[in-house]
């Protein structure tokens, strides 16, 4: 969740998972809980990126159409529909290494 929303006191109600994630009415995978947490500097989860919804008697998350496939790969604990764990793409990994190096050089 963005630092701005945290500063404004917005804290979504936690929901334990695993939770199915749908985007454009397609099942894209599962996450361990809500709110969703990113593992990468390249993708910052915003308040409107995932919305809980009841479907067929269970709570699921509806992902914004603005979230790309690489963004899902940056979500902590994200699993694909086949059960496979997400792996950060090369761009996200490279960006995270650059950010870590920049932080280390400032110390």
OpenMM code with the backbone's topology and positions (N, CA, C; nanometers):
from openmm import Vec3, app, unit

residues = "UNK UNK UNK UNK UNK UNK UNK UNK UNK UNK UNK UNK UNK UNK UNK UNK UNK UNK UNK UNK UNK UNK UNK UNK UNK UNK UNK UNK UNK UNK UNK UNK UNK UNK UNK UNK UNK UNK UNK UNK UNK UNK UNK UNK UNK UNK UNK UNK UNK UNK UNK UNK UNK UNK UNK UNK UNK UNK UNK UNK UNK UNK UNK UNK UNK UNK UNK UNK UNK UNK UNK UNK UNK UNK UNK UNK UNK UNK UNK UNK UNK UNK UNK UNK UNK UNK UNK UNK UNK UNK UNK UNK UNK UNK UNK UNK UNK UNK UNK UNK UNK UNK UNK UNK UNK UNK UNK".split()
positions = [
    Vec3(0.0850, -0.1172, 0.0000),
    Vec3(0.0000, 0.0000, 0.0000),
    Vec3(0.0894, 0.1231, 0.0000),
    Vec3(0.0452, 0.2269, -0.0669),
    Vec3(0.1283, 0.3461, -0.0790),
    Vec3(0.1471, 0.4144, 0.0567),
    Vec3(0.2606, 0.4808, 0.0712),
    Vec3(0.2904, 0.5520, 0.1948),
    Vec3(0.1892, 0.6618, 0.2216),
    Vec3(0.1370, 0.7232, 0.1153),
    Vec3(0.0376, 0.8293, 0.1305),
    Vec3(-0.0861, 0.7776, 0.2035),
    Vec3(-0.1363, 0.6612, 0.1594),
    Vec3(-0.2564, 0.6057, 0.2229),
    Vec3(-0.2300, 0.5654, 0.3673),
    Vec3(-0.1118, 0.5125, 0.3936),
    Vec3(-0.0759, 0.4779, 0.5316),
    Vec3(-0.0738, 0.6035, 0.6176),
    Vec3(-0.0159, 0.7112, 0.5630),
    Vec3(-0.0079, 0.8372, 0.6364),
    Vec3(-0.1465, 0.8950, 0.6645),
    Vec3(-0.2410, 0.8690, 0.5751),
    Vec3(-0.3774, 0.9187, 0.5929),
    Vec3(-0.4580, 0.8295, 0.6879),
    Vec3(-0.3962, 0.7204, 0.7348),
    Vec3(-0.4644, 0.6337, 0.8299),
    Vec3(-0.5505, 0.5265, 0.7663),
    Vec3(-0.5397, 0.5075, 0.6343),
    Vec3(-0.6187, 0.4046, 0.5670),
    Vec3(-0.5559, 0.2686, 0.5930),
    Vec3(-0.6295, 0.1805, 0.6566),
    Vec3(-0.5824, 0.0443, 0.6792),
    Vec3(-0.6959, -0.0507, 0.6436),
    Vec3(-0.6797, -0.1252, 0.5358),
    Vec3(-0.7858, -0.2176, 0.4960),
    Vec3(-0.8013, -0.3307, 0.5962),
    Vec3(-0.9226, -0.3835, 0.6042),
    Vec3(-0.9504, -0.4960, 0.6922),
    Vec3(-0.8749, -0.6190, 0.6416),
    Vec3(-0.7881, -0.6792, 0.7250),
    Vec3(-0.7139, -0.7969, 0.6794),
    Vec3(-0.8061, -0.9166, 0.6528),
    Vec3(-0.7740, -0.9931, 0.5501),
    Vec3(-0.8480, -1.1137, 0.5154),
    Vec3(-0.7453, -1.2251, 0.4967),
    Vec3(-0.7625, -1.3342, 0.5699),
    Vec3(-0.6707, -1.4477, 0.5574),
    Vec3(-0.7022, -1.5245, 0.4302),
    Vec3(-0.6027, -1.5876, 0.3754),
    Vec3(-0.6198, -1.6606, 0.2504),
    Vec3(-0.5847, -1.8051, 0.2649),
    Vec3(-0.5565, -1.8701, 0.1571),
    Vec3(-0.5323, -1.8120, 0.0257),
    Vec3(-0.6606, -1.7587, -0.0384),
    Vec3(-0.6432, -1.6524, -0.1138),
    Vec3(-0.7537, -1.5874, -0.1823),
    Vec3(-0.7330, -1.5962, -0.3330),
    Vec3(-0.8377, -1.6351, -0.4030),
    Vec3(-0.8309, -1.6373, -0.5493),
    Vec3(-0.8296, -1.4942, -0.6004),
    Vec3(-0.7540, -1.4719, -0.7080),
    Vec3(-0.7451, -1.3398, -0.7701),
    Vec3(-0.8009, -1.3504, -0.9117),
    Vec3(-0.8913, -1.2585, -0.9431),
    Vec3(-0.9503, -1.2518, -1.0764),
    Vec3(-0.9173, -1.1159, -1.1369),
    Vec3(-0.8938, -1.1170, -1.2677),
    Vec3(-0.8732, -0.9935, -1.3419),
    Vec3(-0.9482, -1.0074, -1.4732),
    Vec3(-1.0325, -0.9101, -1.5014),
    Vec3(-1.1163, -0.9153, -1.6229),
    Vec3(-1.1931, -1.0481, -1.6307),
    Vec3(-1.2470, -1.0918, -1.5171),
    Vec3(-1.3246, -1.2158, -1.5048),
    Vec3(-1.2452, -1.3420, -1.5345),
    Vec3(-1.1134, -1.3343, -1.5335),
    Vec3(-1.0292, -1.4519, -1.5509),
    Vec3(-0.9552, -1.4794, -1.4204),
    Vec3(-0.9494, -1.6067, -1.3835),
    Vec3(-0.8742, -1.6487, -1.2658),
    Vec3(-0.7260, -1.6413, -1.2995),
    Vec3(-0.6499, -1.5593, -1.2232),
    Vec3(-0.5077, -1.5415, -1.2539),
    Vec3(-0.4158, -1.6039, -1.1493),
    Vec3(-0.4690, -1.6437, -1.0337),
    Vec3(-0.3858, -1.7063, -0.9325),
    Vec3(-0.4392, -1.6829, -0.7927),
    Vec3(-0.3527, -1.7046, -0.6930),
    Vec3(-0.3914, -1.6835, -0.5533),
    Vec3(-0.2853, -1.6012, -0.4815),
    Vec3(-0.3296, -1.5366, -0.3750),
    Vec3(-0.2390, -1.4650, -0.2845),
    Vec3(-0.2667, -1.5161, -0.1432),
    Vec3(-0.1673, -1.5066, -0.0539),
    Vec3(-0.1859, -1.5624, 0.0800),
    Vec3(-0.2817, -1.4833, 0.1691),
    Vec3(-0.2995, -1.3547, 0.1414),
    Vec3(-0.3840, -1.2723, 0.2278),
    Vec3(-0.4087, -1.1362, 0.1625),
    Vec3(-0.4991, -1.0628, 0.2240),
    Vec3(-0.5264, -0.9243, 0.1856),
    Vec3(-0.5080, -0.8405, 0.3111),
    Vec3(-0.4421, -0.7258, 0.3067),
    Vec3(-0.3919, -0.6575, 0.1886),
    Vec3(-0.2719, -0.7288, 0.1261),
    Vec3(-0.2584, -0.7069, -0.0024),
    Vec3(-0.1522, -0.7660, -0.0831),
    Vec3(-0.0237, -0.6865, -0.0610),
    Vec3(0.0898, -0.7578, -0.0584),
    Vec3(0.2199, -0.6945, -0.0342),
    Vec3(0.3118, -0.7212, -0.1525),
    Vec3(0.3815, -0.6182, -0.1964),
    Vec3(0.4783, -0.6328, -0.3052),
    Vec3(0.6159, -0.6646, -0.2484),
    Vec3(0.6926, -0.7417, -0.3230),
    Vec3(0.8299, -0.7744, -0.2836),
    Vec3(0.9304, -0.6946, -0.3648),
    Vec3(0.8838, -0.6003, -0.4435),
    Vec3(0.9714, -0.5288, -0.5352),
    Vec3(0.9463, -0.3779, -0.5310),
    Vec3(1.0528, -0.3037, -0.5548),
    Vec3(1.0388, -0.1584, -0.5652),
    Vec3(0.9696, -0.1190, -0.6952),
    Vec3(0.9668, -0.2076, -0.7917),
    Vec3(0.9115, -0.1760, -0.9230),
    Vec3(0.7587, -0.1738, -0.9220),
    Vec3(0.6962, -0.2393, -0.8251),
    Vec3(0.5496, -0.2434, -0.8175),
    Vec3(0.5062, -0.2064, -0.6769),
    Vec3(0.4417, -0.0929, -0.6642),
    Vec3(0.3883, -0.0454, -0.5366),
    Vec3(0.2380, -0.0695, -0.5373),
    Vec3(0.1903, -0.1518, -0.4471),
    Vec3(0.0476, -0.1836, -0.4413),
    Vec3(-0.0282, -0.0598, -0.3957),
    Vec3(-0.1273, -0.0197, -0.4760),
    Vec3(-0.2122, 0.0945, -0.4424),
    Vec3(-0.3440, 0.0450, -0.3847),
    Vec3(-0.4138, 0.1327, -0.3163),
    Vec3(-0.5371, 0.0942, -0.2476),
    Vec3(-0.6424, 0.0371, -0.3413),
    Vec3(-0.6460, 0.0817, -0.4663),
    Vec3(-0.7506, 0.0348, -0.5577),
    Vec3(-0.7038, -0.0772, -0.6504),
    Vec3(-0.5840, -0.1324, -0.6263),
    Vec3(-0.5333, -0.2404, -0.7116),
    Vec3(-0.6077, -0.3725, -0.6889),
    Vec3(-0.6504, -0.3983, -0.5667),
    Vec3(-0.7199, -0.5222, -0.5334),
    Vec3(-0.8403, -0.4904, -0.4456),
    Vec3(-0.9548, -0.5425, -0.4857),
    Vec3(-1.0776, -0.5190, -0.4087),
    Vec3(-1.1405, -0.6536, -0.3730),
    Vec3(-1.1682, -0.6753, -0.2437),
    Vec3(-1.2364, -0.7985, -0.2039),
    Vec3(-1.3800, -0.7990, -0.2548),
    Vec3(-1.4259, -0.9176, -0.2926),
    Vec3(-1.5628, -0.9338, -0.3424),
    Vec3(-1.6091, -1.0754, -0.3088),
    Vec3(-1.7372, -1.0906, -0.2836),
    Vec3(-1.7940, -1.2230, -0.2583),
    Vec3(-1.8376, -1.2845, -0.3904),
    Vec3(-1.7903, -1.4080, -0.4156),
    Vec3(-1.8310, -1.4830, -0.5354),
    Vec3(-1.8554, -1.6275, -0.4946),
    Vec3(-1.9739, -1.6747, -0.5231),
    Vec3(-2.0079, -1.8141, -0.4941),
    Vec3(-1.9766, -1.8527, -0.3498),
    Vec3(-2.0054, -1.7627, -0.2582),
    Vec3(-1.9884, -1.7911, -0.1156),
    Vec3(-1.8469, -1.7808, -0.0623),
    Vec3(-1.7532, -1.7333, -0.1415),
    Vec3(-1.6164, -1.7155, -0.0915),
    Vec3(-1.5660, -1.5757, -0.1264),
    Vec3(-1.4739, -1.5280, -0.0444),
    Vec3(-1.4134, -1.3982, -0.0698),
    Vec3(-1.3003, -1.4155, -0.1696),
    Vec3(-1.3033, -1.3357, -0.2754),
    Vec3(-1.1985, -1.3345, -0.3767),
    Vec3(-1.1496, -1.1910, -0.3923),
    Vec3(-1.0395, -1.1735, -0.4617),
    Vec3(-0.9894, -1.0397, -0.4901),
    Vec3(-1.0037, -1.0108, -0.6385),
    Vec3(-1.0502, -0.8915, -0.6683),
    Vec3(-1.0617, -0.8452, -0.8053),
    Vec3(-0.9442, -0.7503, -0.8297),
    Vec3(-0.8587, -0.7876, -0.9250),
    Vec3(-0.7407, -0.7073, -0.9569),
    Vec3(-0.7757, -0.6021, -1.0609),
    Vec3(-0.7208, -0.4861, -1.0439),
    Vec3(-0.7386, -0.3776, -1.1397),
    Vec3(-0.6874, -0.4210, -1.2769),
    Vec3(-0.7542, -0.3786, -1.3833),
    Vec3(-0.7044, -0.4105, -1.5177),
    Vec3(-0.5697, -0.3438, -1.5475),
    Vec3(-0.5303, -0.2494, -1.4643),
    Vec3(-0.4033, -0.1791, -1.4845),
    Vec3(-0.2832, -0.2619, -1.4380),
    Vec3(-0.3058, -0.3697, -1.3648),
    Vec3(-0.1960, -0.4528, -1.3155),
    Vec3(-0.1512, -0.5459, -1.4273),
    Vec3(-0.0224, -0.5422, -1.4577),
    Vec3(0.0317, -0.6251, -1.5645),
    Vec3(0.0850, -0.7573, -1.5125),
    Vec3(0.1121, -0.8515, -1.6029),
    Vec3(0.1628, -0.9827, -1.5626),
    Vec3(0.2899, -0.9745, -1.4777),
    Vec3(0.3786, -0.8827, -1.5106),
    Vec3(0.5006, -0.8663, -1.4319),
    Vec3(0.4734, -0.8172, -1.2916),
    Vec3(0.3649, -0.7411, -1.2740),
    Vec3(0.3285, -0.6931, -1.1407),
    Vec3(0.2852, -0.8085, -1.0516),
    Vec3(0.2086, -0.9025, -1.1068),
    Vec3(0.1669, -1.0187, -1.0278),
    Vec3(0.2894, -1.0954, -0.9787),
    Vec3(0.3935, -1.1005, -1.0612),
    Vec3(0.5152, -1.1724, -1.0246),
    Vec3(0.5843, -1.1086, -0.9037),
    Vec3(0.5555, -0.9822, -0.8753),
    Vec3(0.6180, -0.9108, -0.7636),
    Vec3(0.5394, -0.9222, -0.6335),
    Vec3(0.4257, -0.9879, -0.6355),
    Vec3(0.3412, -0.9980, -0.5163),
    Vec3(0.3890, -1.1121, -0.4276),
    Vec3(0.4083, -1.0817, -0.2995),
    Vec3(0.4542, -1.1825, -0.2037),
    Vec3(0.3553, -1.2983, -0.1972),
    Vec3(0.4055, -1.4185, -0.2197),
    Vec3(0.3235, -1.5383, -0.2079),
    Vec3(0.2287, -1.5657, -0.3222),
    Vec3(0.2379, -1.4876, -0.4314),
    Vec3(0.1488, -1.5100, -0.5448),
    Vec3(0.1770, -1.6465, -0.6061),
    Vec3(0.0697, -1.7183, -0.6374),
    Vec3(0.0815, -1.8486, -0.7043),
    Vec3(-0.0045, -1.8460, -0.8289),
    Vec3(0.0488, -1.9023, -0.9351),
    Vec3(-0.0240, -1.9120, -1.0612),
    Vec3(-0.1372, -2.0136, -1.0485),
    Vec3(-0.2335, -2.0117, -1.1408),
    Vec3(-0.3452, -2.1070, -1.1351),
    Vec3(-0.3015, -2.2539, -1.1290),
    Vec3(-0.1856, -2.2853, -1.1861),
    Vec3(-0.1376, -2.4235, -1.1818),
    Vec3(-0.0682, -2.4567, -1.0500),
    Vec3(-0.0630, -2.3595, -0.9583),
    Vec3(-0.0022, -2.3804, -0.8268),
    Vec3(0.1431, -2.3413, -0.8181),
    Vec3(0.2042, -2.3083, -0.9324),
    Vec3(0.3455, -2.2706, -0.9333),
    Vec3(0.3689, -2.1348, -0.8701),
    Vec3(0.4805, -2.1232, -0.7999),
    Vec3(0.5153, -1.9960, -0.7368),
    Vec3(0.5570, -1.8944, -0.8419),
    Vec3(0.5247, -1.7703, -0.8140),
    Vec3(0.5654, -1.6618, -0.9037),
    Vec3(0.7154, -1.6400, -0.8899),
    Vec3(0.7754, -1.6005, -0.9986),
    Vec3(0.9167, -1.5644, -0.9991),
    Vec3(0.9271, -1.4254, -1.0590),
    Vec3(0.9925, -1.3366, -0.9838),
    Vec3(1.0083, -1.2009, -1.0346),
    Vec3(1.0765, -1.2037, -1.1697),
    Vec3(1.0274, -1.1227, -1.2600),
    Vec3(1.0876, -1.1125, -1.3925),
    Vec3(1.2239, -1.0461, -1.3873),
    Vec3(1.2935, -1.0544, -1.4980),
    Vec3(1.4290, -0.9994, -1.5063),
    Vec3(1.4317, -0.8488, -1.4811),
    Vec3(1.3335, -0.7760, -1.5336),
    Vec3(1.3315, -0.6305, -1.5151),
    Vec3(1.3131, -0.5947, -1.3684),
    Vec3(1.2207, -0.6604, -1.2992),
    Vec3(1.1974, -0.6315, -1.1571),
    Vec3(1.3206, -0.6663, -1.0752),
    Vec3(1.3817, -0.7790, -1.1044),
    Vec3(1.5026, -0.8195, -1.0320),
    Vec3(1.6144, -0.7191, -1.0542),
    Vec3(1.6356, -0.6775, -1.1798),
    Vec3(1.7396, -0.5805, -1.2112),
    Vec3(1.7132, -0.4473, -1.1396),
    Vec3(1.5896, -0.4022, -1.1419),
    Vec3(1.5540, -0.2762, -1.0776),
    Vec3(1.5794, -0.2839, -0.9274),
    Vec3(1.5396, -0.3951, -0.8641),
    Vec3(1.5602, -0.4109, -0.7200),
    Vec3(1.7088, -0.4102, -0.6844),
    Vec3(1.7922, -0.4725, -0.7670),
    Vec3(1.9365, -0.4734, -0.7439),
    Vec3(1.9913, -0.3315, -0.7546),
    Vec3(1.9448, -0.2558, -0.8531),
    Vec3(1.9907, -0.1174, -0.8706),
    Vec3(1.9507, -0.0307, -0.7519),
    Vec3(1.8289, -0.0469, -0.7043),
    Vec3(1.7821, 0.0311, -0.5894),
    Vec3(1.8629, -0.0053, -0.4650),
    Vec3(1.8858, -0.1336, -0.4425),
    Vec3(1.9649, -0.1767, -0.3262),
    Vec3(2.1075, -0.1225, -0.3334),
    Vec3(2.1659, -0.1230, -0.4529),
    Vec3(2.3016, -0.0712, -0.4710),
    Vec3(2.3059, 0.0795, -0.4439),
    Vec3(2.2048, 0.1504, -0.4913),
    Vec3(2.1995, 0.2949, -0.4688),
    Vec3(2.1851, 0.3265, -0.3205),
    Vec3(2.1024, 0.2485, -0.2501),
    Vec3(2.0861, 0.2687, -0.1053),
    Vec3(2.2172, 0.2391, -0.0316),
    Vec3(2.2845, 0.1316, -0.0712),
    Vec3(2.4098, 0.0941, -0.0061),
    Vec3(2.5182, 0.1982, -0.0281),
    Vec3(2.5196, 0.2605, -0.1453),
    Vec3(2.6230, 0.3603, -0.1746),
    Vec3(2.6018, 0.4889, -0.0960),
    Vec3(2.4799, 0.5121, -0.0478),
    Vec3(2.4513, 0.6331, 0.0298),
    Vec3(2.4872, 0.6169, 0.1775),
    Vec3(2.5137, 0.4947, 0.2188),
    Vec3(2.5440, 0.4705, 0.3620),
    Vec3(2.6870, 0.4946, 0.3918),
] * unit.nanometer
topology = app.Topology()
chain = topology.addChain("A")
for resn in residues:
    res = topology.addResidue(resn, chain)
    for name in ("N", "CA", "C"):
        topology.addAtom(name, app.Element.getBySymbol(name[0]), res)
